[in-house]
């Protein structure tokens, strides 16, 4: 069962400020009994969040809203569900189905159950106070539409509460009673083809309820005569100088009364205090603005470029001597711009060109919020070296943005494809209104986060002039000051023009050389979503969500795989399997298939990220960004992920991690050139690159050392790979990058063939370019058995954290190829997840020693001791402790 853990408070010591990440009542597991008691606060500035709901189908709760929202109504027999819970999520939390992640259990949900509205209900206590206004806030729409009732009175109908993203605020002061109160929300059935909602397209089997229900917090917020809303903070740097910043803080002061009122607004921003009087007519809203010059600011950077200091802005409105309302936000001093460079969109952060190398995010299939699960994922992203996440139609809740701010991971948000969002011809007046409200609401919610890099108003299409204007007007109202992009595809819109993006595929397997060719999805411009398709996890993970019959079926490439995709384009392993057989040899069984899958995933993922780094400074058509499709899974699948649903990291992850190292020696498959990629803002001088080639039998065929001064923020070419005679058909290349003291700072091992992979671009589809020839890597099957010894040491590194250090040594007389270490809960136990390995799937020649480190939660072991299991392509499995 998924778990919930509040985020810790972070202290920004250098500026003496605290980053307060609000706790949340949301969780992904069941809520016991009839739910938690809730007393709605009556003090201004104190928000009360609905902690959970009672849930029932309208086929069973047949009464009208005025009855169901009565405090005395009996909801006996209803289910208790988490605060953020779609209908399906609520049913899962109440154990209505067997594990919906396993095999085809998801099919047991009856689609007819979700063709009717469902009721959410919460009884709470209130004690209304004179002069205090209470507002009901929906921090996102109700999927698909909502009917809102409080104490027998209808607050809003389905003509108002429409769509997944518009926020709503209703003054319910006159409806509150002292003592018991009841809020009821009726959620309409969901159809992503007819309303502006959330759709998982072909990413996984679809949720049976199509995410019907509530997926964001519902809150009560009290304030006095004046409320503070829409707090926003902007910073302006006099680039290229970072010696000062102009900070502009704005907040909307709203008079909630029918009389004029004067309020004093006090702002404490980056440690400086400002005050301003504001006079408001009856029911008037005014924007209050504070400006300041911040000298020697701590500038916020993406994690590869610098630190992530966060400032705090807190505001309070007083009427007379009484506090009326408060507001606060964190912000970072940074500046993001973009322009078209070559064919691609080039982002800059604080004046420095920023090569986007990111992945596409998938929310939980049932839109559940598990804070620790999200935190673990972002930790894996940063540990991998990935600097950006694209949120296509899955903008997530506030916690993800807070984490990204803290970790220095950039976020690129926008709408999804393949649903109502891009059925532009079907838009009516209501759709236009909801589209604009969605853009404005989302932009206001996320604009203060320094991790934001841009907003895509289209994915696989671009809006026409009318809808584009609606979006741009909405973003202007939100004072959005970051790049706005017409489409993730190379489709211009009338005002925004060229998006500087391409979406030419692939979405299925391609060999490493593909990424270097600059054709289709190759390393030129900005590829907004590309990836090699099938991503087979290790056997431990397969057994968690596939039956033995389904596992055995993986060797049948023409068989439909339920855990691939609902799309007929992606529900078989065809292209991937054909390439695997031709390049590595037909697997002898499913165990061999899984083993070879890690090799294939590793080499192509590494190449994808290396290629886009290698061509970053190309003079004719540079690469400016790439989004790997996809980063993660909404539900356990066999494709499109860098780490799997259970947070296991296999060949896919470590291939990407290798290609994304901050100071990295790499090989180009197209022209056999070598380069050192440096992602930091400082030059790395005095390096040496040792290049060694080995035949399969271990014979050394070449060994050269070259001097390197690696230029900051880009690649430095270091000649070409030696081409000695007498290479075996399959051979190895080892690149060792050493600092001035001779320490190895990067290690990269390739397995190559004298026979090249070739591509038939003329036969390309939108999702795949077929191969016309295949590299011959079958020699790996003939490697003699290797021998590896290991020493293991474990030590604590913090609260519920420990590190296990694994020192591997090749004690045999042949190469130990693609050696994997996994951490186990005792001898023969399950794998400890998540675990952040410094490296994995490593190759050692006789006498070589490598040290790997694994960081994980101590509590994940339970009462067991850590045991490390080591195995390799030609190394038998063995355990060490």
C-alpha positions, 0 to 999 in steps of 0.5 A: 500500500502506498504511503504518505510522508510530509515534506520536511522544513528546509532552512536556507541558512545563508539568507536566514529564511525558512522554506515551509513546505505545507503538509497535506492530508492527501494519501494513497491508502485507505482511511479507517472508519468514517473519516477524521474529524474536521473543525473548520478554522474561524481565524483569518489566514488558517486554511482547513483542508478536507482530510477525507471523504465519504463516497457512494455511487448515485445508484445507491445514494439516490436522494437529491443534493439538498438531502445528501448535504444535510448534516443529519443525513446518514451515510452509513454504508458509504466508503471512506476515501482519501482527500484526493481520491478519484472514484477508482482510487477510492474503490481501490483504497477500500479493497474492492478489487484484487491488486489492479497492478497485477496481470489483468486484474484491472479488467475486473472493474465494471465500466458501467459503475462509472457511467453514473455520478458519484457523491463525495460527502464530508461532515465537519464542525464550524463556529462562525465568528462575526466579521469573518468570511469563510470561502470554499476553495476548489484547487482544481476542477472536479472530473468531469463536472461538479455539483457543490452542496453545503447544508442543503443549499446548492453552491454551484452546478455543473455549468460552473464547475467544469474541467480538471484544472479551473480553480473556484472560490465560493463565499459560503459564510452565510451557509455555515452553522455553529456545530455540524455542517455537511459538504457534498460534491456530485462528480459527473462521469468522465469522458476525456473526448468531450471535456477538458480533463486528464487522459492517459492515452496509450501510456497504460491501460486506461483507468476504468473511471477515466479519473472521475472525481476529486484529485486535488484538495478542497479547502475552507479558508477564512479571512476578515473584511479583506482577503489576499489572493494571487501572491506572485513574485518576479525577479529581474537580473541585469544579465550577464551580471548577477550582482543584483536583482530587482524583486517585484512582489504583487498581491490582490487585496479584495474587499469582501464587504459592501462598504469601503475599507482601508487595509494595511498590507505588510510584506516581508520579502527576502528579509526586508519589510515593506508596508502599504495602505490600500483603500478599497471600495465595496467588493473591490479588488486592487493589486498591491505592488512592492519593489526592491533591489536585492544586492548580491542575491543568492541565485537559483540554478538547475542542479548541474549549474549551481545551488538552489537557494529559496527566498520567502515572501510573507504578506499580511493584511490588517484592518485597524489592529486586526489581522484580516488575512495572510499569504506566503510563497517561496521563490527563487532569483533566476531568469529563464528565456528562450529563442530559436537556435538552428531548428530548435528552441534554446532555453537559457537560465540566468543567461547561460545556454541550458541543454534540456535532457529530460523525461516525460512524467506520468502521474499515478494512473488513478491520480493518487498522491503519495508524497514519499513516492513522488519524492523518491522518484525525483531523487532518482531523477536527480541521481540519474543526472536528468535536468528536466521533466516534461509534464504533458497534461499531468501537471501534478499537485503542488508538492512536485513543484516544491520538490523540484525547486529544492532539487534543482530539476526544471519543469516544462508543463502543458496540455496533452494530446489525443483528447478533447484538448486538441479537438479544436474544431469541436470547441464551443463557448463553454470549452473556450471558457474552460480552456482559458480558466485552466491556463490561468489557474495553472499558471497562477498556481505554478508561476512562482516556482523557480523550477518552471521553464515554460508552458506548452499550449499544444502537444501534438497540435497547435491551437488556431488564432482564436484559441491561442488568443484565449490561452495567451490572454489567460496567461497574461492575466496570470502574469506568466513571464516564462516562454510559451510554446505553441506545440511540442510538434513542429507546428506554428501558431499565429502569434507564437510562431515557430515552437522550435520543437520536433516530434518525429519519433521514434517511440519504438526501438532504435539502435544507438547510431540512430540518435547521432544521425540528425534525421527524424528523432536524431540529435538536432533541434529539440526533440520533445518526446522520443524513446526506444519503446520496450523497457523490460524490467529485471525478473524480480519486477516482472513477477510483481505484475505478470503471471508466469504465463505472461512472463513466458509469453514475452518470447513471443514477439507477435503476442499481445501484451496487456502490460504494454499498451491499449494501442495496437501500435504498441501492444506487441514487442515486434520491432524490439524483438526483431532487433534483439534477435538480430543483434544479440542472438535469439534468446534461449528463454525468458531469462535470457531475454530479460538479460539481453533486454538490459543490454539493449536498453542500456546501450540505446538510452546511453546513446540518446543522451550522449548524442544530444550532448555531443551535438549541443555546439554543432555549427549547422543544426545544434541539439538544444533539448531532448525529452525521453519518452517516458521517464516513469510509469503510471501503472506497471508496464513493459515499455517507456520508462527509465525506472519501473513502477516499483522504482527498480533501476535496471539497464534502462536507468543506468544507460541513461545515468551513464550518458548524463554524467556531469563530466563524461567521456563518450563515443559517437556511433556515427563518426567514431569520434570521442568527446568529453561532455561537461555540464557544469559552468566551470572549465575542467582542465588538465584531464586525461582520456585513456582509450583502450580497445579489447577483443572478446578474448581480452586481447588489448588492441589499442591503448592511447592517452589524450590530454583534455581541457573540457570546456564548461557547459558543452562537449569538447572533442578528443579525436577519434576512436583508434581503428586497429586491425584484427578486431573481433566482430564484437569488441570492447572500448573502455574510456577512462577520464582522469583528473590531474592527480590520476584519479578516474572521474568517469568510466564508460565501457562500450560493446561494439561491432565491426558490422554497423547498424544501418537504417531505412529512413525511407520506410519510417513511420511516425513511431519507428524507423526500421533497420536495414542492417544489424550490428553483430553482438552475438559474440557476447554469448561466447564469453568465458565465465568470469569471476568476481569477488566482493567486499561489503560494508554498511554505515548510517548516513542520516535519519533512516538512511544508510549506505552499503559500499560494494567493492567488486574485483575481477579475480578471474582471467577474462572480462566480467561483463555487465555485472549487476549488484542488487541489494537484498533484504537478507539472504535470498530476500526481496530487493530493497527499493528504492535504492540509489546506486552510484553505478551498476551494470559495470564491466571489469577486466582481470585485476580491476576493482570498482567500488559501488555505493547504494543509498537506501532507507534503513527501515526498508530492511525491516529486521533483515541485514543487507545482502548484496547479490552480484551477477553478470552476463558471464558471471554466476549469481552470488551473494555477499554480506 
